Every structure is written in structure tokens, then in C-alpha cells.
Amino acid sequence: MDNTMAYGRKLKGATRRVPITVHAPLDRLDQIDSYVEERSREDGKAYSRSDFYEEAAKYYLEYLGKLPEQQDGTTGVPK
């Protein structure tokens, strides 16, 4: 199978990723976009809304105790 999505962007790492739709209030989206820009600038590398939502989901699932652990000791959600 080809390791690109319909948009032609390579998938990150070896994990399977799929596009999703997220409905969010505009004021929250503005806050997220500001954070994403700041993080990209501070880290000196690309950081996207997708990265933000992936981190947020990971932290929330950890908080709920719903994140499965893998054999190697890492969490079930890739960085």
C-alpha cells in the first residue's frame, strides 16, 4: 500500500492516520491556532492543529485512565 494520503502528504511514522472533522467554536479555534503558531516558533519545527489535537486526546485519555499501555512501556498513542 502507498504510504500517502489522498492529499499527497506522507503519513507520519509507521502509524495509520486518517483525516477527521472536528467542530469547534471559532474563539477556541483562534486560541488553538495562536498556540500552534507559538509552539512552531519556539520549537523551530512544524507543529500543526493535528499535532495539537493528537496531544490533547492523548493527555485526556491518560487522565481518564483509558489509554492502553504497549509492551515496550510507551502509551498506545504515537507522539
mmCIF file of the N, C-alpha and C atoms, coordinates in Angstrom:
data_MODEL
# 
_entry.id   MODEL 
# 
loop_
_atom_site.group_PDB 
_atom_site.id 
_atom_site.type_symbol 
_atom_site.label_atom_id 
_atom_site.label_alt_id 
_atom_site.label_comp_id 
_atom_site.label_asym_id 
_atom_site.label_entity_id 
_atom_site.label_seq_id 
_atom_site.pdbx_PDB_ins_code 
_atom_site.Cartn_x 
_atom_site.Cartn_y 
_atom_site.Cartn_z 
_atom_site.occupancy 
_atom_site.B_iso_or_equiv 
_atom_site.pdbx_formal_charge 
_atom_site.auth_seq_id 
_atom_site.auth_comp_id 
_atom_site.auth_asym_id 
_atom_site.auth_atom_id 
_atom_site.pdbx_PDB_model_num 
ATOM 1   N N  . MET A 1 1  ? 0.833   -1.184 0.000  1.00 0.00 ? 1  MET A N  1 
ATOM 2   C CA . MET A 1 1  ? 0.000   0.000  0.000  1.00 0.00 ? 1  MET A CA 1 
ATOM 3   C C  . MET A 1 1  ? 0.880   1.253  0.000  1.00 0.00 ? 1  MET A C  1 
ATOM 4   N N  . ASP A 1 2  ? 0.485   2.252  -0.736 1.00 0.00 ? 2  ASP A N  1 
ATOM 5   C CA . ASP A 1 2  ? 1.190   3.524  -0.795 1.00 0.00 ? 2  ASP A CA 1 
ATOM 6   C C  . ASP A 1 2  ? 1.064   4.226  0.558  1.00 0.00 ? 2  ASP A C  1 
ATOM 7   N N  . ASN A 1 3  ? 2.142   4.854  1.025  1.00 0.00 ? 3  ASN A N  1 
ATOM 8   C CA . ASN A 1 3  ? 2.171   5.486  2.343  1.00 0.00 ? 3  ASN A CA 1 
ATOM 9   C C  . ASN A 1 3  ? 1.806   6.974  2.269  1.00 0.00 ? 3  ASN A C  1 
ATOM 10  N N  . THR A 1 4  ? 0.911   7.363  1.341  1.00 0.00 ? 4  THR A N  1 
ATOM 11  C CA . THR A 1 4  ? 0.469   8.751  1.253  1.00 0.00 ? 4  THR A CA 1 
ATOM 12  C C  . THR A 1 4  ? -1.036  8.817  1.385  1.00 0.00 ? 4  THR A C  1 
ATOM 13  N N  . MET A 1 5  ? -1.515  9.988  1.750  1.00 0.00 ? 5  MET A N  1 
ATOM 14  C CA . MET A 1 5  ? -2.952  10.196 1.847  1.00 0.00 ? 5  MET A CA 1 
ATOM 15  C C  . MET A 1 5  ? -3.432  10.776 0.517  1.00 0.00 ? 5  MET A C  1 
ATOM 16  N N  . ALA A 1 6  ? -4.717  10.940 0.372  1.00 0.00 ? 6  ALA A N  1 
ATOM 17  C CA . ALA A 1 6  ? -5.295  11.462 -0.866 1.00 0.00 ? 6  ALA A CA 1 
ATOM 18  C C  . ALA A 1 6  ? -4.720  12.825 -1.227 1.00 0.00 ? 6  ALA A C  1 
ATOM 19  N N  . TYR A 1 7  ? -4.271  13.574 -0.234 1.00 0.00 ? 7  TYR A N  1 
ATOM 20  C CA . TYR A 1 7  ? -3.736  14.906 -0.480 1.00 0.00 ? 7  TYR A CA 1 
ATOM 21  C C  . TYR A 1 7  ? -2.264  14.869 -0.873 1.00 0.00 ? 7  TYR A C  1 
ATOM 22  N N  . GLY A 1 8  ? -1.655  13.689 -0.834 1.00 0.00 ? 8  GLY A N  1 
ATOM 23  C CA . GLY A 1 8  ? -0.271  13.553 -1.258 1.00 0.00 ? 8  GLY A CA 1 
ATOM 24  C C  . GLY A 1 8  ? 0.738   13.699 -0.139 1.00 0.00 ? 8  GLY A C  1 
ATOM 25  N N  . ARG A 1 9  ? 0.283   14.001 1.080  1.00 0.00 ? 9  ARG A N  1 
ATOM 26  C CA . ARG A 1 9  ? 1.209   14.164 2.197  1.00 0.00 ? 9  ARG A CA 1 
ATOM 27  C C  . ARG A 1 9  ? 1.587   12.801 2.757  1.00 0.00 ? 9  ARG A C  1 
ATOM 28  N N  . LYS A 1 10 ? 2.860   12.593 3.002  1.00 0.00 ? 10 LYS A N  1 
ATOM 29  C CA . LYS A 1 10 ? 3.322   11.345 3.605  1.00 0.00 ? 10 LYS A CA 1 
ATOM 30  C C  . LYS A 1 10 ? 2.748   11.212 5.012  1.00 0.00 ? 10 LYS A C  1 
ATOM 31  N N  . LEU A 1 11 ? 2.427   9.993  5.402  1.00 0.00 ? 11 LEU A N  1 
ATOM 32  C CA . LEU A 1 11 ? 1.984   9.743  6.763  1.00 0.00 ? 11 LEU A CA 1 
ATOM 33  C C  . LEU A 1 11 ? 3.164   9.867  7.707  1.00 0.00 ? 11 LEU A C  1 
ATOM 34  N N  . LYS A 1 12 ? 2.927   10.346 8.916  1.00 0.00 ? 12 LYS A N  1 
ATOM 35  C CA . LYS A 1 12 ? 3.995   10.465 9.907  1.00 0.00 ? 12 LYS A CA 1 
ATOM 36  C C  . LYS A 1 12 ? 4.296   9.102  10.496 1.00 0.00 ? 12 LYS A C  1 
ATOM 37  N N  . GLY A 1 13 ? 5.540   8.703  10.458 1.00 0.00 ? 13 GLY A N  1 
ATOM 38  C CA . GLY A 1 13 ? 5.942   7.448  11.065 1.00 0.00 ? 13 GLY A CA 1 
ATOM 39  C C  . GLY A 1 13 ? 5.275   6.250  10.411 1.00 0.00 ? 13 GLY A C  1 
ATOM 40  N N  . ALA A 1 14 ? 5.212   5.181  11.148 1.00 0.00 ? 14 ALA A N  1 
ATOM 41  C CA . ALA A 1 14 ? 4.652   3.940  10.621 1.00 0.00 ? 14 ALA A CA 1 
ATOM 42  C C  . ALA A 1 14 ? 3.207   3.741  11.058 1.00 0.00 ? 14 ALA A C  1 
ATOM 43  N N  . THR A 1 15 ? 2.614   4.722  11.718 1.00 0.00 ? 15 THR A N  1 
ATOM 44  C CA . THR A 1 15 ? 1.253   4.560  12.222 1.00 0.00 ? 15 THR A CA 1 
ATOM 45  C C  . THR A 1 15 ? 0.238   4.911  11.152 1.00 0.00 ? 15 THR A C  1 
ATOM 46  N N  . ARG A 1 16 ? -0.928  4.343  11.270 1.00 0.00 ? 16 ARG A N  1 
ATOM 47  C CA . ARG A 1 16 ? -2.030  4.634  10.354 1.00 0.00 ? 16 ARG A CA 1 
ATOM 48  C C  . ARG A 1 16 ? -2.750  5.872  10.860 1.00 0.00 ? 16 ARG A C  1 
ATOM 49  N N  . ARG A 1 17 ? -2.892  6.855  10.001 1.00 0.00 ? 17 ARG A N  1 
ATOM 50  C CA . ARG A 1 17 ? -3.592  8.080  10.367 1.00 0.00 ? 17 ARG A CA 1 
ATOM 51  C C  . ARG A 1 17 ? -4.670  8.344  9.341  1.00 0.00 ? 17 ARG A C  1 
ATOM 52  N N  . VAL A 1 18 ? -5.810  8.841  9.799  1.00 0.00 ? 18 VAL A N  1 
ATOM 53  C CA . VAL A 1 18 ? -6.916  9.139  8.903  1.00 0.00 ? 18 VAL A CA 1 
ATOM 54  C C  . VAL A 1 18 ? -7.409  10.560 9.180  1.00 0.00 ? 18 VAL A C  1 
ATOM 55  N N  . PRO A 1 19 ? -7.916  11.238 8.159  1.00 0.00 ? 19 PRO A N  1 
ATOM 56  C CA . PRO A 1 19 ? -8.446  12.586 8.388  1.00 0.00 ? 19 PRO A CA 1 
ATOM 57  C C  . PRO A 1 19 ? -9.758  12.516 9.168  1.00 0.00 ? 19 PRO A C  1 
ATOM 58  N N  . ILE A 1 20 ? -9.979  13.493 10.034 1.00 0.00 ? 20 ILE A N  1 
ATOM 59  C CA . ILE A 1 20 ? -11.235 13.585 10.784 1.00 0.00 ? 20 ILE A CA 1 
ATOM 60  C C  . ILE A 1 20 ? -11.744 15.015 10.692 1.00 0.00 ? 20 ILE A C  1 
ATOM 61  N N  . THR A 1 21 ? -12.998 15.194 11.003 1.00 0.00 ? 21 THR A N  1 
ATOM 62  C CA . THR A 1 21 ? -13.590 16.530 11.066 1.00 0.00 ? 21 THR A CA 1 
ATOM 63  C C  . THR A 1 21 ? -13.867 16.845 12.522 1.00 0.00 ? 21 THR A C  1 
ATOM 64  N N  . VAL A 1 22 ? -13.436 18.029 12.963 1.00 0.00 ? 22 VAL A N  1 
ATOM 65  C CA . VAL A 1 22 ? -13.671 18.463 14.334 1.00 0.00 ? 22 VAL A CA 1 
ATOM 66  C C  . VAL A 1 22 ? -14.445 19.771 14.267 1.00 0.00 ? 22 VAL A C  1 
ATOM 67  N N  . HIS A 1 23 ? -15.546 19.831 14.983 1.00 0.00 ? 23 HIS A N  1 
ATOM 68  C CA . HIS A 1 23 ? -16.342 21.055 15.055 1.00 0.00 ? 23 HIS A CA 1 
ATOM 69  C C  . HIS A 1 23 ? -15.969 21.768 16.342 1.00 0.00 ? 23 HIS A C  1 
ATOM 70  N N  . ALA A 1 24 ? -15.529 23.021 16.211 1.00 0.00 ? 24 ALA A N  1 
ATOM 71  C CA . ALA A 1 24 ? -15.089 23.779 17.383 1.00 0.00 ? 24 ALA A CA 1 
ATOM 72  C C  . ALA A 1 24 ? -15.553 25.224 17.238 1.00 0.00 ? 24 ALA A C  1 
ATOM 73  N N  . PRO A 1 25 ? -15.862 25.876 18.360 1.00 0.00 ? 25 PRO A N  1 
ATOM 74  C CA . PRO A 1 25 ? -16.211 27.298 18.318 1.00 0.00 ? 25 PRO A CA 1 
ATOM 75  C C  . PRO A 1 25 ? -15.029 28.108 17.773 1.00 0.00 ? 25 PRO A C  1 
ATOM 76  N N  . LEU A 1 26 ? -15.324 29.165 17.040 1.00 0.00 ? 26 LEU A N  1 
ATOM 77  C CA . LEU A 1 26 ? -14.266 29.959 16.415 1.00 0.00 ? 26 LEU A CA 1 
ATOM 78  C C  . LEU A 1 26 ? -13.296 30.547 17.428 1.00 0.00 ? 26 LEU A C  1 
ATOM 79  N N  . ASP A 1 27 ? -13.796 30.975 18.589 1.00 0.00 ? 27 ASP A N  1 
ATOM 80  C CA . ASP A 1 27 ? -12.883 31.555 19.577 1.00 0.00 ? 27 ASP A CA 1 
ATOM 81  C C  . ASP A 1 27 ? -11.886 30.512 20.089 1.00 0.00 ? 27 ASP A C  1 
ATOM 82  N N  . ARG A 1 28 ? -12.330 29.272 20.246 1.00 0.00 ? 28 ARG A N  1 
ATOM 83  C CA . ARG A 1 28 ? -11.428 28.206 20.680 1.00 0.00 ? 28 ARG A CA 1 
ATOM 84  C C  . ARG A 1 28 ? -10.421 27.884 19.574 1.00 0.00 ? 28 ARG A C  1 
ATOM 85  N N  . LEU A 1 29 ? -10.898 27.872 18.343 1.00 0.00 ? 29 LEU A N  1 
ATOM 86  C CA . LEU A 1 29 ? -10.015 27.605 17.208 1.00 0.00 ? 29 LEU A CA 1 
ATOM 87  C C  . LEU A 1 29 ? -8.947  28.702 17.097 1.00 0.00 ? 29 LEU A C  1 
ATOM 88  N N  . ASP A 1 30 ? -9.330  29.940 17.344 1.00 0.00 ? 30 ASP A N  1 
ATOM 89  C CA . ASP A 1 30 ? -8.356  31.045 17.340 1.00 0.00 ? 30 ASP A CA 1 
ATOM 90  C C  . ASP A 1 30 ? -7.293  30.831 18.413 1.00 0.00 ? 30 ASP A C  1 
ATOM 91  N N  . GLN A 1 31 ? -7.710  30.389 19.595 1.00 0.00 ? 31 GLN A N  1 
ATOM 92  C CA . GLN A 1 31 ? -6.757  30.122 20.675 1.00 0.00 ? 31 GLN A CA 1 
ATOM 93  C C  . GLN A 1 31 ? -5.815  28.983 20.301 1.00 0.00 ? 31 GLN A C  1 
ATOM 94  N N  . ILE A 1 32 ? -6.360  27.937 19.701 1.00 0.00 ? 32 ILE A N  1 
ATOM 95  C CA . ILE A 1 32 ? -5.530  26.807 19.281 1.00 0.00 ? 32 ILE A CA 1 
ATOM 96  C C  . ILE A 1 32 ? -4.536  27.248 18.210 1.00 0.00 ? 32 ILE A C  1 
ATOM 97  N N  . ASP A 1 33 ? -5.009  28.015 17.239 1.00 0.00 ? 33 ASP A N  1 
ATOM 98  C CA . ASP A 1 33 ? -4.118  28.491 16.177 1.00 0.00 ? 33 ASP A CA 1 
ATOM 99  C C  . ASP A 1 33 ? -2.992  29.359 16.731 1.00 0.00 ? 33 ASP A C  1 
ATOM 100 N N  . SER A 1 34 ? -3.300  30.192 17.703 1.00 0.00 ? 34 SER A N  1 
ATOM 101 C CA . SER A 1 34 ? -2.267  31.022 18.334 1.00 0.00 ? 34 SER A CA 1 
ATOM 102 C C  . SER A 1 34 ? -1.232  30.148 19.027 1.00 0.00 ? 34 SER A C  1 
ATOM 103 N N  . TYR A 1 35 ? -1.704  29.143 19.746 1.00 0.00 ? 35 TYR A N  1 
ATOM 104 C CA . TYR A 1 35 ? -0.799  28.222 20.429 1.00 0.00 ? 35 TYR A CA 1 
ATOM 105 C C  . TYR A 1 35 ? 0.068   27.465 19.430 1.00 0.00 ? 35 TYR A C  1 
ATOM 106 N N  . VAL A 1 36 ? -0.544  26.983 18.338 1.00 0.00 ? 36 VAL A N  1 
ATOM 107 C CA . VAL A 1 36 ? 0.184   26.235 17.307 1.00 0.00 ? 36 VAL A CA 1 
ATOM 108 C C  . VAL A 1 36 ? 1.289   27.098 16.710 1.00 0.00 ? 36 VAL A C  1 
ATOM 109 N N  . GLU A 1 37 ? 0.981   28.355 16.388 1.00 0.00 ? 37 GLU A N  1 
ATOM 110 C CA . GLU A 1 37 ? 1.995   29.271 15.837 1.00 0.00 ? 37 GLU A CA 1 
ATOM 111 C C  . GLU A 1 37 ? 3.130   29.487 16.836 1.00 0.00 ? 37 GLU A C  1 
ATOM 112 N N  . GLU A 1 38 ? 2.767   29.744 18.090 1.00 0.00 ? 38 GLU A N  1 
ATOM 113 C CA . GLU A 1 38 ? 3.767   29.974 19.142 1.00 0.00 ? 38 GLU A CA 1 
ATOM 114 C C  . GLU A 1 38 ? 4.662   28.748 19.328 1.00 0.00 ? 38 GLU A C  1 
ATOM 115 N N  . ARG A 1 39 ? 4.055   27.587 19.369 1.00 0.00 ? 39 ARG A N  1 
ATOM 116 C CA . ARG A 1 39 ? 4.814   26.344 19.561 1.00 0.00 ? 39 ARG A CA 1 
ATOM 117 C C  . ARG A 1 39 ? 5.762   26.085 18.388 1.00 0.00 ? 39 ARG A C  1 
ATOM 118 N N  . SER A 1 40 ? 5.284   26.324 17.161 1.00 0.00 ? 40 SER A N  1 
ATOM 119 C CA . SER A 1 40 ? 6.135   26.147 15.978 1.00 0.00 ? 40 SER A CA 1 
ATOM 120 C C  . SER A 1 40 ? 7.333   27.083 16.034 1.00 0.00 ? 40 SER A C  1 
ATOM 121 N N  . ARG A 1 41 ? 7.076   28.319 16.415 1.00 0.00 ? 41 ARG A N  1 
ATOM 122 C CA . ARG A 1 41 ? 8.142   29.323 16.504 1.00 0.00 ? 41 ARG A CA 1 
ATOM 123 C C  . ARG A 1 41 ? 9.160   28.935 17.582 1.00 0.00 ? 41 ARG A C  1 
ATOM 124 N N  . GLU A 1 42 ? 8.670   28.565 18.760 1.00 0.00 ? 42 GLU A N  1 
ATOM 125 C CA . GLU A 1 42 ? 9.562   28.239 19.878 1.00 0.00 ? 42 GLU A CA 1 
ATOM 126 C C  . GLU A 1 42 ? 10.371  26.966 19.622 1.00 0.00 ? 42 GLU A C  1 
ATOM 127 N N  . ASP A 1 43 ? 9.729   25.953 19.045 1.00 0.00 ? 43 ASP A N  1 
ATOM 128 C CA . ASP A 1 43 ? 10.411  24.681 18.788 1.00 0.00 ? 43 ASP A CA 1 
ATOM 129 C C  . ASP A 1 43 ? 11.287  24.726 17.540 1.00 0.00 ? 43 ASP A C  1 
ATOM 130 N N  . GLY A 1 44 ? 11.020  25.682 16.652 1.00 0.00 ? 44 GLY A N  1 
ATOM 131 C CA . GLY A 1 44 ? 11.789  25.772 15.420 1.00 0.00 ? 44 GLY A CA 1 
ATOM 132 C C  . GLY A 1 44 ? 11.487  24.659 14.433 1.00 0.00 ? 44 GLY A C  1 
ATOM 133 N N  . LYS A 1 45 ? 10.317  24.009 14.595 1.00 0.00 ? 45 LYS A N  1 
ATOM 134 C CA . LYS A 1 45 ? 9.905   22.968 13.647 1.00 0.00 ? 45 LYS A CA 1 
ATOM 135 C C  . LYS A 1 45 ? 8.396   22.998 13.507 1.00 0.00 ? 45 LYS A C  1 
ATOM 136 N N  . ALA A 1 46 ? 7.901   22.317 12.501 1.00 0.00 ? 46 ALA A N  1 
ATOM 137 C CA . ALA A 1 46 ? 6.469   22.324 12.203 1.00 0.00 ? 46 ALA A CA 1 
ATOM 138 C C  . ALA A 1 46 ? 5.661   21.715 13.352 1.00 0.00 ? 46 ALA A C  1 
ATOM 139 N N  . TYR A 1 47 ? 4.583   22.372 13.697 1.00 0.00 ? 47 TYR A N  1 
ATOM 140 C CA . TYR A 1 47 ? 3.618   21.888 14.687 1.00 0.00 ? 47 TYR A CA 1 
ATOM 141 C C  . TYR A 1 47 ? 2.259   22.313 14.157 1.00 0.00 ? 47 TYR A C  1 
ATOM 142 N N  . SER A 1 48 ? 1.320   21.389 14.061 1.00 0.00 ? 48 SER A N  1 
ATOM 143 C CA . SER A 1 48 ? 0.048   21.675 13.408 1.00 0.00 ? 48 SER A CA 1 
ATOM 144 C C  . SER A 1 48 ? -1.136  21.497 14.356 1.00 0.00 ? 48 SER A C  1 
ATOM 145 N N  . ARG A 1 49 ? -2.317  21.873 13.857 1.00 0.00 ? 49 ARG A N  1 
ATOM 146 C CA . ARG A 1 49 ? -3.545  21.609 14.611 1.00 0.00 ? 49 ARG A CA 1 
ATOM 147 C C  . ARG A 1 49 ? -3.683  20.122 14.870 1.00 0.00 ? 49 ARG A C  1 
ATOM 148 N N  . SER A 1 50 ? -3.348  19.310 13.882 1.00 0.00 ? 50 SER A N  1 
ATOM 149 C CA . SER A 1 50 ? -3.416  17.857 14.062 1.00 0.00 ? 50 SER A CA 1 
ATOM 150 C C  . SER A 1 50 ? -2.535  17.415 15.217 1.00 0.00 ? 50 SER A C  1 
ATOM 151 N N  . ASP A 1 51 ? -1.325  17.972 15.295 1.00 0.00 ? 51 ASP A N  1 
ATOM 152 C CA . ASP A 1 51 ? -0.425  17.650 16.399 1.00 0.00 ? 51 ASP A CA 1 
ATOM 153 C C  . ASP A 1 51 ? -1.060  18.057 17.731 1.00 0.00 ? 51 ASP A C  1 
ATOM 154 N N  . PHE A 1 52 ? -1.679  19.248 17.753 1.00 0.00 ? 52 PHE A N  1 
ATOM 155 C CA . PHE A 1 52 ? -2.336  19.730 18.963 1.00 0.00 ? 52 PHE A CA 1 
ATOM 156 C C  . PHE A 1 52 ? -3.455  18.781 19.397 1.00 0.00 ? 52 PHE A C  1 
ATOM 157 N N  . TYR A 1 53 ? -4.342  18.436 18.465 1.00 0.00 ? 53 TYR A N  1 
ATOM 158 C CA . TYR A 1 53 ? -5.461  17.564 18.809 1.00 0.00 ? 53 TYR A CA 1 
ATOM 159 C C  . TYR A 1 53 ? -4.989  16.176 19.225 1.00 0.00 ? 53 TYR A C  1 
ATOM 160 N N  . GLU A 1 54 ? -3.933  15.672 18.586 1.00 0.00 ? 54 GLU A N  1 
ATOM 161 C CA . GLU A 1 54 ? -3.399  14.364 18.960 1.00 0.00 ? 54 GLU A CA 1 
ATOM 162 C C  . GLU A 1 54 ? -2.862  14.393 20.398 1.00 0.00 ? 54 GLU A C  1 
ATOM 163 N N  . GLU A 1 55 ? -2.105  15.448 20.735 1.00 0.00 ? 55 GLU A N  1 
ATOM 164 C CA . GLU A 1 55 ? -1.593  15.585 22.106 1.00 0.00 ? 55 GLU A CA 1 
ATOM 165 C C  . GLU A 1 55 ? -2.738  15.728 23.103 1.00 0.00 ? 55 GLU A C  1 
ATOM 166 N N  . ALA A 1 56 ? -3.723  16.563 22.760 1.00 0.00 ? 56 ALA A N  1 
ATOM 167 C CA . ALA A 1 56 ? -4.856  16.784 23.665 1.00 0.00 ? 56 ALA A CA 1 
ATOM 168 C C  . ALA A 1 56 ? -5.607  15.487 23.916 1.00 0.00 ? 56 ALA A C  1 
ATOM 169 N N  . ALA A 1 57 ? -5.842  14.710 22.872 1.00 0.00 ? 57 ALA A N  1 
ATOM 170 C CA . ALA A 1 57 ? -6.546  13.435 23.020 1.00 0.00 ? 57 ALA A CA 1 
ATOM 171 C C  . ALA A 1 57 ? -5.738  12.477 23.885 1.00 0.00 ? 57 ALA A C  1 
ATOM 172 N N  . LYS A 1 58 ? -4.436  12.428 23.654 1.00 0.00 ? 58 LYS A N  1 
ATOM 173 C CA . LYS A 1 58 ? -3.563  11.544 24.439 1.00 0.00 ? 58 LYS A CA 1 
ATOM 174 C C  . LYS A 1 58 ? -3.618  11.910 25.925 1.00 0.00 ? 58 LYS A C  1 
ATOM 175 N N  . TYR A 1 59 ? -3.458  13.201 26.226 1.00 0.00 ? 59 TYR A N  1 
ATOM 176 C CA . TYR A 1 59 ? -3.464  13.624 27.627 1.00 0.00 ? 59 TYR A CA 1 
ATOM 177 C C  . TYR A 1 59 ? -4.816  13.376 28.290 1.00 0.00 ? 59 TYR A C  1 
ATOM 178 N N  . TYR A 1 60 ? -5.912  13.601 27.557 1.00 0.00 ? 60 TYR A N  1 
ATOM 179 C CA . TYR A 1 60 ? -7.233  13.383 28.132 1.00 0.00 ? 60 TYR A CA 1 
ATOM 180 C C  . TYR A 1 60 ? -7.479  11.897 28.386 1.00 0.00 ? 60 TYR A C  1 
ATOM 181 N N  . LEU A 1 61 ? -7.097  11.048 27.429 1.00 0.00 ? 61 LEU A N  1 
ATOM 182 C CA . LEU A 1 61 ? -7.258  9.606  27.627 1.00 0.00 ? 61 LEU A CA 1 
ATOM 183 C C  . LEU A 1 61 ? -6.400  9.105  28.789 1.00 0.00 ? 61 LEU A C  1 
ATOM 184 N N  . GLU A 1 62 ? -5.190  9.658  28.940 1.00 0.00 ? 62 GLU A N  1 
ATOM 185 C CA . GLU A 1 62 ? -4.359  9.309  30.104 1.00 0.00 ? 62 GLU A CA 1 
ATOM 186 C C  . GLU A 1 62 ? -5.054  9.723  31.391 1.00 0.00 ? 62 GLU A C  1 
ATOM 187 N N  . TYR A 1 63 ? -5.601  10.939 31.416 1.00 0.00 ? 63 TYR A N  1 
ATOM 188 C CA . TYR A 1 63 ? -6.307  11.464 32.580 1.00 0.00 ? 63 TYR A CA 1 
ATOM 189 C C  . TYR A 1 63 ? -7.477  10.555 32.968 1.00 0.00 ? 63 TYR A C  1 
ATOM 190 N N  . LEU A 1 64 ? -8.193  10.067 31.968 1.00 0.00 ? 64 LEU A N  1 
ATOM 191 C CA . LEU A 1 64 ? -9.336  9.181  32.215 1.00 0.00 ? 64 LEU A CA 1 
ATOM 192 C C  . LEU A 1 64 ? -8.919  7.751  32.544 1.00 0.00 ? 64 LEU A C  1 
ATOM 193 N N  . GLY A 1 65 ? -7.655  7.444  32.368 1.00 0.00 ? 65 GLY A N  1 
ATOM 194 C CA . GLY A 1 65 ? -7.176  6.088  32.595 1.00 0.00 ? 65 GLY A CA 1 
ATOM 195 C C  . GLY A 1 65 ? -7.594  5.133  31.495 1.00 0.00 ? 65 GLY A C  1 
ATOM 196 N N  . LYS A 1 66 ? -7.843  5.650  30.308 1.00 0.00 ? 66 LYS A N  1 
ATOM 197 C CA . LYS A 1 66 ? -8.346  4.845  29.191 1.00 0.00 ? 66 LYS A CA 1 
ATOM 198 C C  . LYS A 1 66 ? -7.291  4.572  28.127 1.00 0.00 ? 66 LYS A C  1 
ATOM 199 N N  . LEU A 1 67 ? -6.078  5.010  28.339 1.00 0.00 ? 67 LEU A N  1 
ATOM 200 C CA . LEU A 1 67 ? -5.037  4.844  27.333 1.00 0.00 ? 67 LEU A CA 1 
ATOM 201 C C  . LEU A 1 67 ? -4.323  3.519  27.560 1.00 0.00 ? 67 LEU A C  1 
ATOM 202 N N  . PRO A 1 68 ? -4.432  2.581  26.620 1.00 0.00 ? 68 PRO A N  1 
ATOM 203 C CA . PRO A 1 68 ? -3.774  1.285  26.812 1.00 0.00 ? 68 PRO A CA 1 
ATOM 204 C C  . PRO A 1 68 ? -2.264  1.423  26.761 1.00 0.00 ? 68 PRO A C  1 
ATOM 205 N N  . GLU A 1 69 ? -1.587  0.589  27.531 1.00 0.00 ? 69 GLU A N  1 
ATOM 206 C CA . GLU A 1 69 ? -0.127  0.594  27.507 1.00 0.00 ? 69 GLU A CA 1 
ATOM 207 C C  . GLU A 1 69 ? 0.354   -0.497 26.577 1.00 0.00 ? 69 GLU A C  1 
ATOM 208 N N  . GLN A 1 70 ? 1.441   -0.206 25.855 1.00 0.00 ? 70 GLN A N  1 
ATOM 209 C CA . GLN A 1 70 ? 2.024   -1.199 24.962 1.00 0.00 ? 70 GLN A CA 1 
ATOM 210 C C  . GLN A 1 70 ? 3.103   -1.970 25.706 1.00 0.00 ? 70 GLN A C  1 
ATOM 211 N N  . GLN A 1 71 ? 3.540   -3.063 25.126 1.00 0.00 ? 71 GLN A N  1 
ATOM 212 C CA . GLN A 1 71 ? 4.547   -3.925 25.750 1.00 0.00 ? 71 GLN A CA 1 
ATOM 213 C C  . GLN A 1 71 ? 5.856   -3.213 26.053 1.00 0.00 ? 71 GLN A C  1 
ATOM 214 N N  . ASP A 1 72 ? 6.251   -2.232 25.208 1.00 0.00 ? 72 ASP A N  1 
ATOM 215 C CA . ASP A 1 72 ? 7.541   -1.568 25.398 1.00 0.00 ? 72 ASP A CA 1 
ATOM 216 C C  . ASP A 1 72 ? 7.488   -0.445 26.433 1.00 0.00 ? 72 ASP A C  1 
ATOM 217 N N  . GLY A 1 73 ? 6.344   -0.282 27.094 1.00 0.00 ? 73 GLY A N  1 
ATOM 218 C CA . GLY A 1 73 ? 6.222   0.717  28.137 1.00 0.00 ? 73 GLY A CA 1 
ATOM 219 C C  . GLY A 1 73 ? 5.744   2.070  27.651 1.00 0.00 ? 73 GLY A C  1 
ATOM 220 N N  . THR A 1 74 ? 5.576   2.248  26.353 1.00 0.00 ? 74 THR A N  1 
ATOM 221 C CA . THR A 1 74 ? 5.072   3.517  25.842 1.00 0.00 ? 74 THR A CA 1 
ATOM 222 C C  . THR A 1 74 ? 3.552   3.468  25.793 1.00 0.00 ? 74 THR A C  1 
ATOM 223 N N  . THR A 1 75 ? 2.937   4.610  25.658 1.00 0.00 ? 75 THR A N  1 
ATOM 224 C CA . THR A 1 75 ? 1.480   4.654  25.579 1.00 0.00 ? 75 THR A CA 1 
ATOM 225 C C  . THR A 1 75 ? 1.016   4.226  24.194 1.00 0.00 ? 75 THR A C  1 
ATOM 226 N N  . GLY A 1 76 ? -0.264  3.967  24.057 1.00 0.00 ? 76 GLY A N  1 
ATOM 227 C CA . GLY A 1 76 ? -0.830  3.477  22.806 1.00 0.00 ? 76 GLY A CA 1 
ATOM 228 C C  . GLY A 1 76 ? -0.982  4.523  21.726 1.00 0.00 ? 76 GLY A C  1 
ATOM 229 N N  . VAL A 1 77 ? -0.750  5.797  22.032 1.00 0.00 ? 77 VAL A N  1 
ATOM 230 C CA . VAL A 1 77 ? -0.901  6.860  21.051 1.00 0.00 ? 77 VAL A CA 1 
ATOM 231 C C  . VAL A 1 77 ? 0.484   7.373  20.673 1.00 0.00 ? 77 VAL A C  1 
ATOM 232 N N  . PRO A 1 78 ? 0.807   7.424  19.381 1.00 0.00 ? 78 PRO A N  1 
ATOM 233 C CA . PRO A 1 78 ? 2.131   7.892  18.974 1.00 0.00 ? 78 PRO A CA 1 
ATOM 234 C C  . PRO A 1 78 ? 2.321   9.371  19.254 1.00 0.00 ? 78 PRO A C  1 
ATOM 235 N N  . LYS A 1 79 ? 3.564   9.788  19.410 1.00 0.00 ? 79 LYS A N  1 
ATOM 236 C CA . LYS A 1 79 ? 3.870   11.216 19.631 1.00 0.00 ? 79 LYS A CA 1 
ATOM 237 C C  . LYS A 1 79 ? 3.540   12.021 18.425 1.00 0.00 ? 79 LYS A C  1 
# 
